[in-house]
Amino acid sequence: MAPPPVPKPGSLGLKALNLLTGVNVIIYRLTGGRLGGKMAGAPVLLLDHVGRKSGTRRTTPLLYMADGDDLVIVGSRGGSDATPAWWLNLQASPATTVQVGRERRSVVARQATPDERARLWPGLTAMYSDYDVYQRRTEREIPVIVLSPS
């Protein structure tokens, strides 16, 4: 069964998704990731970012894969043609923090090179097979983002 599409901007579905995301962040922080730290068997981190237009600090829970000292995340937005706002924010301000379990880390975000993406994508889809579904939904190449320690 294919995952549901991302709700449309301004829809009740998107408001509900945003509410659930906020609750997940609160529970993750309170429990150090014991609750909210996995989705579909894949590990979740909390990504902090600053709105490029608003300047508002935000936190987004995302699946991640470790690659040596780096953490790798995917800008899928459920296969939407639109780029996730958190990735646009990181492009404007790539130095940020993440929380993995109870640990906070300072990182710098960058898009994986084509060779890195080719190497990382199979591991990402093995971890979470819906990434392949998301890629088929959209014309854009879904970005793979590398978070390196700063």
DAHU-V328521 format. One record per residue. PSI is psi in degrees with one decimal (999 if undefined). BURIAL is # if it has 24 or more other ideal C-beta (glycine too) atoms within 12 Angstrom, else .. D_FIRST is the distance of its C-alpha to the first C-alpha in Angstrom with 2 decimals. Layout:
PSI;BURIAL;D_FIRST
PSI;BURIAL;D_FIRST
This chain:
129.9;.;0.00
146.3;.;3.82
153.2;.;6.57
152.9;.;9.09
162.5;.;12.14
134.7;#;15.38
152.2;.;17.62
149.1;.;20.69
136.9;.;24.04
-4.9;.;26.07
161.1;.;23.36
-36.6;.;23.14
-41.6;.;19.56
-38.5;.;21.03
-40.7;.;23.93
-42.2;.;21.78
-43.5;.;19.83
-38.0;.;23.30
-45.7;.;24.65
-38.0;.;21.99
-44.9;#;22.61
-40.5;.;26.33
-41.9;.;26.04
-44.0;#;24.10
-45.9;#;26.95
-48.3;.;29.60
-42.6;.;28.18
-49.2;#;27.64
-42.2;#;31.22
-33.8;.;32.72
4.7;.;31.23
30.9;.;31.42
-2.5;#;27.69
-39.9;.;27.67
133.8;.;25.42
3.3;#;22.96
1.4;#;23.53
146.6;.;20.12
125.2;.;16.52
36.0;.;13.73
-5.9;.;16.79
145.9;#;18.05
150.0;#;21.47
138.2;#;22.22
164.7;#;25.48
120.3;#;27.17
121.9;#;28.32
141.4;#;31.43
159.6;#;32.26
130.5;#;34.75
126.3;.;34.06
-24.2;.;35.72
-43.2;.;37.05
-27.0;.;37.40
4.9;.;38.45
132.7;.;36.37
135.2;.;35.12
158.3;#;31.41
131.8;#;29.08
125.6;#;25.40
133.7;#;23.24
147.4;#;21.40
149.2;#;19.81
161.1;#;22.47
135.3;#;23.58
141.7;.;27.25
89.2;#;29.16
-129.0;.;32.69
-11.7;.;34.16
154.7;#;31.63
140.0;#;28.38
128.8;#;25.65
167.3;#;23.24
130.9;#;20.93
60.2;#;21.48
-38.3;#;17.97
39.2;#;17.97
19.3;#;14.23
12.6;#;15.04
153.7;#;17.67
-15.4;.;20.75
143.7;#;22.89
139.2;#;24.03
139.5;#;23.53
-36.8;#;26.81
-34.4;#;27.22
-39.1;#;27.41
-40.2;#;29.93
-42.2;#;31.85
-33.5;#;31.95
-36.0;.;33.16
-31.1;.;36.00
83.8;.;36.74
-19.1;#;35.28
125.7;.;37.22
-168.9;#;35.38
155.2;#;34.42
158.5;#;31.39
125.7;#;31.07
109.6;#;29.54
-126.3;.;30.02
-10.1;.;33.58
131.2;.;34.71
137.8;.;35.33
141.4;#;35.66
132.1;.;37.17
165.6;#;35.26
131.1;.;35.45
142.2;#;32.39
154.7;#;32.25
138.3;#;29.81
143.9;#;29.33
163.9;.;31.36
-40.1;.;29.70
-41.6;.;30.71
-43.9;.;29.38
-44.6;#;26.01
-36.3;.;25.85
-39.1;.;26.75
-33.1;#;24.49
-45.4;#;21.19
-38.7;.;20.32
-38.5;#;21.01
-42.4;#;18.99
-26.7;#;15.82
-36.1;.;16.66
-40.1;#;16.93
95.3;#;13.72
-20.3;.;11.42
-18.2;#;9.83
-36.5;#;13.40
-39.4;.;12.94
-45.3;.;10.19
-41.6;#;12.75
-35.8;#;15.56
-23.0;.;14.31
-20.6;.;14.16
155.1;#;17.80
-27.6;.;21.16
149.9;.;22.54
121.1;.;22.49
124.9;#;20.84
142.9;#;23.78
127.4;#;24.12
132.2;#;26.74
127.3;#;29.20
107.8;#;30.93
144.3;#;34.25
142.0;.;36.81
999;.;39.61
